[in-house]
Amino acid sequence: MIKDEFYFEPEQLELGKKLFGRPCNFVLGVANLDQLPSSELNEVAFVGRSNVGKSSLINALFNNSGLAKTSSTPGRTQQLNFFNLDNVLHIVDLPGYGFAKAPPSDVKKWQNIMSLYLQGRPNLRRVFLMIDSRHGIKKIDEEMMKMLDKAAVTYQIILTKTDKISHKEVVKVVKDTTVNLKNHAAAHPLVIPTSSEKKKGLENLRTEIALLV
């Protein structure tokens, strides 16, 4: 079943609208764990395969095309990018995985840093795992999901680029993904289909995040 744009109550949607109407600024890019900012603020993190559309979605959430840097080169973002949402929440853009244009040693280093961050950040409220709706959950996504299950980090699947496929295909990928989640202990049961280009699903995602603050 696909949840439409307004499966939340109006007052809940208003929370999301107000939160994402507040100022959000880039804080820093973290290359090593000892550079992590203090854990005073709650955090939500976005992770997914390279070129899944993470940065585009973050920009769309804030209606700010220049907030998170985007690239047509998969795997270019090789740091944890922290954004401060009006001193109430950190938004964390994690490196894409799967097609990193970097030496194997660097890729392994980043995989280790990302793994340690996800498993050891006490204020991490939720991970939003981005899945390209055209391809569904791949083996490398399953590996990430298993790692999050093991670390007991709650994560929620966000389907991206739904404007690139038909409504029938969206229905199928949502159904297939929902069935898959039953095998994962830490997975949130609700899948959110989105399109950064068409601005679809953004209100739902904003509200999900607002309810975590």
N, C-alpha and C positions, 0 to 999 in steps of 0.2 A: 504493500500500500504506500502510495506517495503522499506525503504530507504537503498540503498546499502552503501558500505564502502566509496563511493566518491560522495556523493550528494552535498558536498561543492566544491567551485572552488579551483583549485590547490593552489592559493596564500593564501586562507583561511586555507586550510589544513596545509600549511607551518607554519602559525602562531601558530597552535596548537602543531605542532611538536617542534618548537623552544621553546615555553613556557614550555612544559613538559620535555625538555632536560636540563632545568635549575635546580639548586640544590633546594631540598625541605627537610626541617627538622622538626621534632616534636618540638613544642614549649612548650606546657603544657596541662595537663588534668584539666578540670574545674569541680569542685564538687559543687560550689555555684556561683551564678550570680555575687557576688562581686569580684570573681576571674577572670572575663572576661578580656582579654587583651584590650588595647585601640582600638578604632574603626577607626584607621587611614587608614588601608588597607581594600579594598573590600574583601568580603567573599562569598564563595559558600559552602553550607552545603549538606551533604549526610545523608539521613534518610531512614528507612525502617523497616520492621518486623525483629525480631531477626533471625539470620542465613540466611538472604537474600543474603549475599555475599558482604556487603558494604566494609569491610576492604580488601577483596581480590581484589575488583575492583579498590580501591584506589592504592593498591600496583601495580596492572597491568598497571594503567595509567602512573606510573613512572618507570615501569620495575624494581621495587625494592620490593622484596618479604618480606623484613623486616621493611618496613616503618610503616605500620599500623598493629597492632597486630590482628591476627585472632584467632578464637577459635571455637572448635566443640561444645561447650556448649552454647546454645542459651541464650542471655540476659546477657552475662558475662561483656560486656563493659558498665559500668555504670558511664560514665563521658563524657563531651564534649571534644574531643581531637582536638587540634588546630595544624595545620601544616603550616609553613611559606614557601611559594613558592618564593624564591629569592627576598623577600621584595616587591613583587608586588601583592600578593594575599594570603589570608588565606583559607586553605581547612579545613573544620570542619567535623569531623566524629562524628555524634550524636549517643546516645545510641539506640540500637535496641529496638523495642517495641513488645509486644505480648507474650513472653515466659520468662520474666525475672526471673532468679533463685535468687530471693531476697524476703525478707518479704514484705507483701502488703504495709506497711507503707513506705518502701524505694522506692517501685515501684511508689507509688503516689507522693512522693517527686520528683522523677526524671521526671515524667510526667509533673509536675508543672514547674520545671526548664526548661525543653525543650520547653514547651509551651510559657513561658515568653521570652526565647531567640528568638524563631522564630517570635514572634509578636513584639518584641521591639528592634531589632538590625537594626539600620538605614543603615548600610553599607552592609547588606545581599543582594546580587544581585540576587541570585537564590537558590532554594532548589531543589536538585535532589532526587526525591522520588523513591526508589528502589522497584521493584515488581518482585517477582519470576515468571518467565515466565511459569513455570509448573502449577502454581495455579491461576495466574491472580489477579485482585484486590479483596481483601477480605473486610469484613465489617470494620475491624480495620483500613485498609488503607483508606477506605471512610471517616472514622472519622478524620484521619489526613488531608485528602484533604479538608474536610469542614472547619477545623480549619485554614488551610492556605488560603482558599477562604475568610474567615471572616477577617483574618488579612491582606488581600491583598498582600500576599507574593507570587511572581511568582514561580511556581514550574514546573518541567519537569519530566515526567515518564521515568525511565530507566529500561528496562526489563533485568533481569539477568539470567544467566545459560541457555541461549538458545541452548547450545550444548547438553543439556539433553533431548530435544524434537525434533521432526521432523520439516522439513521446513514447511510443511503444517500446523502444530500446531503453529509454530511461526507466520505465516501469519494470522492465526485466532486470536491469542491473541493480535497481534498488531492492527488488525481491531476492535476487541471488546473494547480494551483499548481506541482507538482513538474516538470511538463512545461515550464511557463513559465520556471522557473529555469535551464534548460539554455541559455537565451539570455543569461544574465547571469554575467559572469566572476567577480564577487566574492561571488556568492551561495553560502551553505552549502547542500548538496543535501538536507538533512533538514528537512522541515516538521513543526512541532509543533502539533497541534490542542489547544486548551485551553478550559476553562470556569472562570472565576473563581467563578461561582455554585455550580457543582457540584464544584469542586476537582479537575477533571480535567486531566491533563497537567502539573500543577505539579511533580511529582517529576522528570519528564524535564527540564523547564526549569531547575529548581534544579541538577540534575546537570550540564547543559550549562554553566551559569555556574561551578559549582565546579571544573570541569575547566580553566577558563581562568585560575584564580587561581595 
